[in-house]
Amino acid sequence: MSIVRRLSLLPVILLLLRLGCAEQSEEQGKEKPHIRGIITDFEEERGQVLIDNKEDGGVDSGPIWVSLSKDAELIVGGEIVAVSLDETMVGRSAEVWVNGIIAQSYPPQTKAVKMVIH
């Protein structure tokens, strides 16, 4: 293949890469929650809730302590709220998105970047 042909393919390859990256960023906004379950306990001292984590299909993967990161988005009843976690959330269901860091303690602990309380 000549140099001219190879160079003519370059814009096509760049366009395909650009389109692929755009689709990936849209999918990240619609990402499934990392943690989903019922809030079973509240630790006031640390500002954490204990969530009985259920994976897709209802499989119990165990409890996990969750606190809010500094810039976390907390949505309660469909509205973004400025309050922190408290004992009134015990018994409610929650969906949590995390930044990927989960402490290997028992139960594990993490910080939420977004939490939706139903």
N, C-alpha and C positions, 0 to 999 in steps of 0.2 A: 504494500500500500504506500502510495507516495505521501510526501510531507503535506502537500496541499490538501489531499483527501483527509488526512488525519486532522489537520487544523480546521477543516470545514465541519468535522464532527464535534469539535470542542463546544460551540454554542449550544448544540443539542444536548450534550451531556450536562452542561451547566444548567440548562433549563429544567431538565429532569431532576437534577439534584435540588434545585430551588423548589420545585413543586412537591417533592418528597418531604422536604423540611417543613413546608407550610402545613401539610396535612398532619404531620407529627405534632406540631405545636397546637393545632386545634384539638387533637385527640387528648393531649395532656390536660386541657381544660375540662374535659368530660371524664376524667379518670375516676374509676370506682374508689370508694373509700378504702383505706388500709385497715381500718378497725370498724367493726359494726356490732352492736349489741346493746344490752341493758345496763344502765348505770346501777351498780349494786352498793356502792359505798362512797363516802366523801371524806377526805383528809383535809381538815381546815388548815392545819399548820403549813402544809406544803401546797395547798390549793389544787389538789388532785382529786380526780374521780376514778373509781375502779370500774372498769367496763368488762362485763362477761362477754368476751369476744366470740362472735359466731362468724365462721367463714361462709362463703356462698354455699347454698345447699343445707344450711343449718348445722354444719359440723362445728362442735364446740372446740375452740383452739385455746381456751383458758383465759383467765383474767389478766388485765393489763392496766397499770396506773397511767393516767393521762393528765398532763397539765397543759396550760396554754402557753405557747411561745410569746415573746414580747409583742409581735405584730400579728397575732392570730386573729382570725375572723370567727366570731361566735354568733351562730344563728339559732335563735330559740323561737319556735312556733312560726317559722317563715320570715322572721324579721332579724336584721343585724342588731345586736345589742352591745352596749358598752359595759355591762356588768361582768363580774368574774364568776367562776364556778362556785356553786354553793350546795348546801344540803337539800334544797328544794328540787334538785335535778335527779335525786335518787329515785329509781323506779321508772325513769323515762328511757326511751331508746335513743341511741346516739350513733352518728356516723362521723368518723374522724379521718382526716388526711394528715400525714406526718411528713417530716422532712427527711425521713429515712434512717434516723438514728434511734435505736431502741436499746436501752441498757439491759445487759444480760443479768438481771437480778431475778428473784422470785418474789412476787410476780414481776414481770418485766415493766419498765417505765419508759415513757416517751413524752415528747412535747408535740402538741397539735399545731399545725399551721392553719387549719380550718376545722371547726366542729359544728355539726348540725344536731340540735336537740329536738326531738319530736314529742 
